[in-house]
């Protein structure tokens, strides 16, 4: 597939997440210094930043306005489902 190099022209994928997972991931990404996350390639850090920005503008995922209580409930739900 040829593209003109802009991000808008690149192929995309759709990832379905449990809402609680999205809340936990968004909260973690908002509170994490991406410069301290161990990466083996700079693109990994950029991909995390891109994920954060997608959460911020995704119309179908309301995670940006979650309260501390909602985050705690989501964390408990996700931790309950860990199974390891």
C-alpha positions, 0 to 999 in steps of 0.5 A: 500500500502506498501512502503519502507519509501523513499519519492520516493516510496510514492503515489503522486497526480497531481495538475493542477494550473492556471499558474498565481496561480503557479507564485503567490504561488512560489513568496509567498513561496520564500519570506515567512519565513516558520518558521513564518507561523502559523501551527498546525503540523510540517508536514504542514510546510514541505508540503509547503517546498515540494511544493516550491521544486516541483515548482523549478524542475517542467519542465512544470512550468516555474515560477522560472525565472519570472520578477517582472513585470510578478509576478505583472501581475499574482497577478493582474490576480489572484486577479481579479478572487477572487470573494470574 
